C-alpha cells in the first residue's frame, strides 16, 4: 500500500517540511517564523504540566499571537492589564486573573521550567534528571 505524500511546504507559513532520516515525523522548518509553531510553543509553555498559567488557553493565545503581543514565551511576562483587557471577550477582571496566574507561574521548579521550554527530547522525566 502506498503512503500518504507529505506536503512540501507548511500550510501555515509555506516553509519547507522536513523529515530527518532517523525520525518518523515531518516538521515545518519555519521555527518561530511559523505562527502555528509559535502558538503551540506558547500553549505548551502555559500548560498545566509546564508553567501552569491558568486562563492562558487556546482562544486567548490565538488572540495574543494574532495581535502580535506574544511571539515567544518570554513575552507573556511583559503583558499589561490594558493589553489583555482590550482583547475580545476579556474585561478588566479577566485580565487581572490572567496576570495573577502569570505572576504565580514565576514561582516554579527548574524541572517544570525546563519542560515548559519545549526542548525537543526533553520531557517531564528528563527535565527532572
Secondary structure, DSSP 4 states (H G I P E B T S, - for coil): -PPPPPPSB-TTT-PBEEE-TT-S-EEETTGGGSHHHHHHHHHHHHSTTTT--TT--HHHHHHHHHTTS-SSHHHHTT--HHHHHTSTT--HHHHHHHHHHHHHHTS--HHHHHHHTT-TT--HHHHH-
